[in-house]
Amino acid sequence: MLRQKCRVTPKSEKAKYTYATYLNSNSICHIEHKRSHRWFLSAIQNPDYWFWVDVPIDKNWDYQEITS
């Protein structure tokens, strides 16, 4: 099921470390909560680890909501 999912790609070195360590190099994340300026995401394989992306442009992550 793809509801409330997001694809992320790291841009910064910090994000690349997070991607490899906490997301297990899996680009699909679960959208936990959306605010007007920030989305909170959790790793699929590590749901206790949450991080955020700033909307509309984040300096650490490229992201895209999966809608279909």
C-alpha positions in Angstrom: 0.0 0.0 0.0 1.5 3.3 -1.0 -0.7 5.6 1.0 1.2 8.3 3.0 4.5 7.3 1.4 7.3 9.6 0.2 10.5 8.9 -1.9 13.6 10.7 -0.5 17.0 11.3 -2.0 19.9 12.7 0.1 21.7 15.8 -1.0 24.0 16.7 1.9 26.7 14.6 3.6 24.6 14.5 6.8 21.6 13.2 4.8 23.7 10.6 3.1 24.8 9.3 6.5 21.2 9.2 7.8 20.2 7.5 4.5 22.8 4.7 4.9 22.5 4.3 8.7 18.9 4.8 9.7 17.0 4.3 6.4 19.1 1.3 5.4 19.5 2.9 1.9 15.7 2.5 1.3 14.4 5.6 -0.4 10.7 5.0 0.5 9.5 6.6 3.8 6.3 6.8 5.6 4.7 10.3 6.0 3.8 10.6 9.7 2.6 14.2 9.8 2.4 17.2 7.5 2.6 20.8 8.5 2.6 23.9 6.3 6.4 24.3 6.5 7.6 20.8 7.4 6.9 17.1 6.8 7.8 14.5 9.4 8.9 11.1 8.0 9.8 7.8 9.4 11.9 5.0 8.0 10.0 1.9 6.7 12.4 -0.6 8.3 13.1 1.5 11.3 9.8 3.2 12.3 11.1 4.6 15.6 13.5 6.9 13.6 11.8 10.1 12.5 13.2 13.0 10.6 11.8 15.9 8.7 12.0 17.8 5.4 11.4 21.5 5.0 8.6 22.4 2.6 8.8 23.5 -0.3 12.7 23.2 -0.5 14.9 21.3 1.9 18.7 21.8 1.8 19.4 18.1 2.9 16.8 16.1 1.0 15.0 15.9 -2.3 11.6 14.4 -1.7 8.4 13.5 -3.6 5.1 12.2 -2.3 3.9 9.0 -3.9 0.3 9.5 -4.8 -0.7 6.4 -6.9 
